[in-house]
Amino acid sequence: METIILTCGADDVDEIDRHLSENGVAAQRSPRRQLDGAAATTWVLVAGVAVQSAPAILTSLRDLLTRNRVRELKIGDVTIVNPSPADVDKLLEERREPRQ
C-alpha cells in the first residue's frame, strides 16, 4: 500500500477529490487551519492506493498539475512542492528502475 498526500487550495479541493474518485481512489480530506484557528485556505487529501496502481494515479493527476492545482505531492518518502508534469515523469521513471 502506498499513501499519496496532496495539498491544495480551498478552491481546488472539490475538483481534485472528484478527479481521484473518478479514478477509483477514495481520499480523505481535511482542512489545514492556521495556529490561530483562522479559516482554512489549504486542504490536505490523503489516499491509500495499491502499489501497482500508484503510477496510474500519478499519471492521471498530470492534467491537474499543468493547471497548478496541487501545491504539494507526497508519495512514500518523496515530497514535491509545486509539482509539474515533468516532476511526475521523473518520479515515475525512478519508481520503474529496478532497486539494487
Summary of the structure (lengths in Angstrom):
residues: 100
radius of gyration: 13.6
end to end distance: 20.7
largest distance: 47.2
contacts: 264
relative contact order: 0.23
helix: 37%
strand: 31%
